[in-house]
């Protein structure tokens, strides 16, 4: 098993683990193992069919000795020790933003697909031997010859604000665009080109780098507690699910 794992404490009782597989077409379940201290045995706490895990537990509160392992079959990667870039106040502040989204501000559940900058060529319409596209119509990708490059979904809450439709001229042809403002907490960290699918199956692409609200910690580091971003609503008929290479979201 060859995966790259990152782990970070996000709130007082939440750790976020995320990893990227070396094969974007891989369909497998990953086992999550956890131990609340260096002296205790690891135990399996969940099995997930995706490339991330949000661990929310009272065992994480004021505990910086936790560790994880990620397994697939008989293989395991670890130990994994989460980064702790905040302090008690900042973790509580991040938790407050998450609570507001979920309970007070009518945030909507969504799936986030994070762009990994690791595009792969489509196995159906791209020839590695001749290094070119060999089919013009493809059932696997969107016709671009690229496949994958995203990891997810990460399930979270987001607040999407109203926005106006604008005209975007491409080659002299008007193509309407709908640009909206939105914000969410610090899980996951959003970047340009990430894909967001809300509970109504509306699909959005992040159009630029988000504005990240940060605060200084006791360790003199900047800790992200909130993210504000611009998102563009994509056409319903785009074959983006195939291009993502990870199946349909919210199903």
C-alpha positions as CSV (number, residue, x, y, z in Angstrom):
1,X,0.0,0.0,0.0
2,X,1.4,3.3,-1.1
3,X,-0.4,6.4,0.2
4,X,0.6,9.8,1.5
5,X,-1.2,10.7,4.7
6,X,-1.7,14.1,6.5
7,X,-3.3,14.4,9.9
8,X,-4.1,17.6,11.8
9,X,-6.2,18.5,14.9
10,X,-9.0,20.8,13.8
11,X,-11.1,21.5,16.9
12,X,-10.9,20.5,20.6
13,X,-12.3,17.0,19.8
14,X,-11.7,16.6,16.1
15,X,-8.8,15.3,14.0
16,X,-8.9,15.2,10.2
17,X,-6.9,12.5,8.3
18,X,-6.6,12.7,4.5
19,X,-4.6,10.6,2.1
20,X,-3.9,10.2,-1.6
21,X,-3.7,6.8,-3.3
22,X,-1.1,6.1,-5.9
23,X,-3.9,4.6,-8.1
24,X,-6.8,7.0,-8.7
25,X,-8.9,4.2,-10.1
26,X,-8.6,2.1,-7.0
27,X,-11.8,1.2,-5.3
28,X,-11.1,-0.1,-1.8
29,X,-12.0,0.3,1.9
30,X,-9.5,1.6,4.4
31,X,-9.4,0.6,8.1
32,X,-8.8,3.3,10.6
33,X,-6.9,2.3,13.8
34,X,-6.6,4.6,16.9
35,X,-4.9,4.6,20.3
36,X,-5.5,7.4,22.9
37,X,-1.9,7.1,24.2
38,X,1.6,5.7,23.3
39,X,1.1,2.9,25.8
40,X,-2.3,1.6,24.7
41,X,-2.9,-0.8,21.9
42,X,-4.4,0.4,18.6
43,X,-8.0,-0.6,18.0
44,X,-10.0,-0.4,14.8
45,X,-12.5,2.4,15.0
46,X,-14.0,2.6,11.5
47,X,-13.8,1.4,7.9
48,X,-14.2,4.0,5.2
49,X,-14.6,3.7,1.4
50,X,-13.0,7.1,0.7
51,X,-9.6,8.8,1.2
52,X,-10.3,10.7,4.4
53,X,-11.6,10.3,7.9
54,X,-13.0,12.9,10.4
55,X,-12.4,11.6,13.9
56,X,-14.7,13.2,16.5
57,X,-14.3,11.9,20.0
58,X,-14.1,13.0,23.6
59,X,-10.9,10.9,23.9
60,X,-9.2,13.7,21.8
61,X,-9.9,16.5,24.3
62,X,-6.7,17.8,25.9
63,X,-4.9,14.7,24.6
64,X,-1.8,15.2,22.5
65,X,-0.5,11.6,22.7
66,X,-2.9,10.1,20.2
67,X,-1.8,8.1,17.2
68,X,-3.4,6.4,14.2
69,X,-2.7,3.8,11.6
70,X,-4.4,3.3,8.2
71,X,-4.8,-0.2,6.9
72,X,-5.9,-2.0,3.7
73,X,-6.1,-5.7,4.0
74,X,-3.0,-7.0,5.7
75,X,-1.0,-3.8,5.0
76,X,-0.8,-0.8,7.4
77,X,0.8,2.6,7.4
78,X,1.7,4.3,10.7
79,X,2.2,5.4,13.3
80,X,0.5,8.7,12.3
81,X,0.7,11.5,14.8
82,X,-1.6,14.5,14.1
83,X,-0.1,18.0,13.9
84,X,-1.2,20.4,16.6
85,X,-0.9,23.9,15.1
86,X,-3.5,25.6,17.4
87,X,-4.2,26.0,21.1
88,X,-7.3,25.5,23.3
89,X,-8.7,28.9,22.3
90,X,-8.3,28.4,18.6
91,X,-9.6,24.9,18.6
92,X,-12.7,26.2,20.5
93,X,-13.1,29.0,18.0
94,X,-12.9,26.6,15.0
95,X,-15.5,24.4,16.8
96,X,-17.8,27.4,17.2
97,X,-17.8,28.1,13.4
98,X,-18.6,24.5,12.7
99,X,-21.4,24.6,15.2
100,X,-22.9,27.7,13.6
101,X,-22.9,26.1,10.2
102,X,-24.6,23.0,11.4
103,X,-27.1,24.4,13.8
104,X,-27.5,28.2,13.7
105,X,-26.9,29.5,10.2
106,X,-28.7,26.9,8.1
107,X,-25.6,25.6,6.5
108,X,-26.1,22.7,4.0
109,X,-24.3,19.4,4.0
110,X,-22.0,18.9,1.1
111,X,-19.3,16.7,-0.4
112,X,-15.9,18.3,-1.2
113,X,-13.5,16.8,-3.7
114,X,-10.0,18.2,-3.2
115,X,-7.8,18.7,-6.3
116,X,-4.5,17.0,-5.8
117,X,-2.5,18.3,-8.9
118,X,-2.0,14.6,-9.9
119,X,-4.0,14.3,-13.1
120,X,-3.8,10.9,-14.7
121,X,-4.5,9.9,-18.3
122,X,-7.8,8.1,-19.0
123,X,-7.3,4.3,-19.5
124,X,-10.1,4.2,-22.2
125,X,-9.2,7.0,-24.6
126,X,-5.5,7.7,-24.0
127,X,-2.7,5.6,-25.3
128,X,0.5,5.5,-23.1
129,X,2.4,3.9,-26.0
130,X,1.7,6.6,-28.5
131,X,1.2,9.3,-25.9
132,X,-1.9,10.6,-27.5
133,X,-5.7,10.4,-27.4
134,X,-7.1,7.5,-29.4
135,X,-10.8,8.1,-29.0
136,X,-12.9,11.3,-29.5
137,X,-15.9,10.0,-27.6
138,X,-15.3,8.4,-24.2
139,X,-17.5,6.9,-21.5
140,X,-14.9,7.2,-18.8
141,X,-13.8,10.8,-18.8
142,X,-15.2,14.1,-20.1
143,X,-13.4,13.8,-23.4
144,X,-10.2,15.5,-22.3
145,X,-8.2,12.4,-21.9
146,X,-7.6,13.1,-18.2
147,X,-8.9,11.1,-15.3
148,X,-8.7,11.5,-11.6
149,X,-6.7,14.2,-9.9
150,X,-9.1,14.5,-7.0
151,X,-9.5,12.9,-3.6
152,X,-12.7,12.7,-1.6
153,X,-15.4,13.2,-0.9
154,X,-15.0,15.0,2.4
155,X,-18.4,15.5,4.1
156,X,-18.9,18.9,5.8
157,X,-21.3,21.8,6.0
158,X,-21.2,25.0,3.9
159,X,-23.1,28.3,3.8
160,X,-23.8,29.4,0.2
161,X,-25.0,33.0,-0.3
162,X,-27.0,34.4,-3.1
163,X,-25.3,35.6,-6.3
164,X,-26.1,37.0,-9.7
165,X,-25.7,35.3,-13.1
166,X,-23.2,37.1,-15.3
167,X,-22.2,36.8,-19.0
168,X,-18.8,35.4,-19.8
169,X,-17.6,35.8,-23.4
170,X,-15.5,33.0,-24.8
171,X,-14.5,33.4,-28.4
172,X,-17.2,36.1,-28.8
173,X,-19.9,33.8,-27.6
174,X,-21.8,34.6,-24.4
175,X,-21.8,31.9,-21.8
176,X,-23.7,32.7,-18.6
177,X,-21.9,32.1,-15.3
178,X,-23.2,32.0,-11.8
179,X,-20.7,33.1,-9.2
180,X,-21.6,32.8,-5.5
181,X,-19.9,33.5,-2.2
182,X,-19.7,30.8,0.4
183,X,-17.9,29.9,3.6
184,X,-17.1,26.9,5.7
185,X,-15.0,25.9,8.7
186,X,-11.5,24.4,8.5
187,X,-12.3,20.9,7.3
188,X,-11.1,20.4,4.6
189,X,-8.7,23.1,3.6
190,X,-10.1,24.4,0.3
191,X,-8.0,25.4,-2.8
192,X,-8.7,26.6,-6.3
193,X,-10.4,24.0,-8.6
194,X,-11.8,22.0,-5.7
195,X,-15.3,20.6,-6.4
196,X,-18.3,21.1,-4.1
197,X,-21.5,19.1,-4.4
198,X,-24.3,20.2,-2.1
199,X,-27.3,18.2,-0.8
200,X,-29.4,19.4,-3.8
201,X,-26.9,17.8,-6.2
202,X,-25.8,21.2,-7.4
203,X,-22.1,21.2,-8.5
204,X,-19.7,24.1,-7.9
205,X,-16.0,24.7,-8.7
206,X,-13.9,26.9,-6.5
207,X,-12.8,29.7,-8.8
208,X,-9.8,31.1,-6.8
209,X,-7.8,30.8,-3.7
210,X,-10.0,31.2,-0.6
211,X,-9.8,33.9,2.0
212,X,-8.7,32.1,5.1
213,X,-9.5,33.5,8.6
214,X,-6.5,32.8,10.8
215,X,-5.4,33.6,14.4
216,X,-2.1,33.3,16.2
217,X,-1.5,30.4,18.5
218,X,0.6,30.0,21.6
219,X,3.2,28.4,19.4
220,X,3.4,31.5,17.2
221,X,1.8,29.8,14.3
222,X,-1.2,30.8,12.2
223,X,-4.2,28.5,12.7
224,X,-7.1,28.5,10.1
225,X,-10.6,28.6,11.7
226,X,-12.8,29.7,8.7
227,X,-12.6,29.9,4.9
228,X,-14.5,32.3,2.6
229,X,-14.5,31.5,-1.1
230,X,-16.0,32.2,-4.5
231,X,-17.7,29.3,-6.3
232,X,-19.1,28.9,-9.8
233,X,-22.1,26.7,-10.5
234,X,-21.3,24.2,-13.1
235,X,-23.6,23.0,-15.9
236,X,-25.7,20.1,-14.9
237,X,-24.7,18.1,-18.0
238,X,-21.0,18.2,-17.4
239,X,-19.4,14.8,-17.0
240,X,-17.3,15.9,-14.1
241,X,-18.1,12.8,-12.0
242,X,-16.4,10.6,-14.6
243,X,-13.4,13.0,-14.8
244,X,-13.0,12.9,-11.1
245,X,-12.7,9.2,-11.3
246,X,-14.4,8.6,-7.9
247,X,-18.0,8.0,-8.7
248,X,-21.1,10.2,-8.0
249,X,-21.2,12.2,-4.8
250,X,-23.9,12.1,-2.1
251,X,-25.0,8.6,-3.1
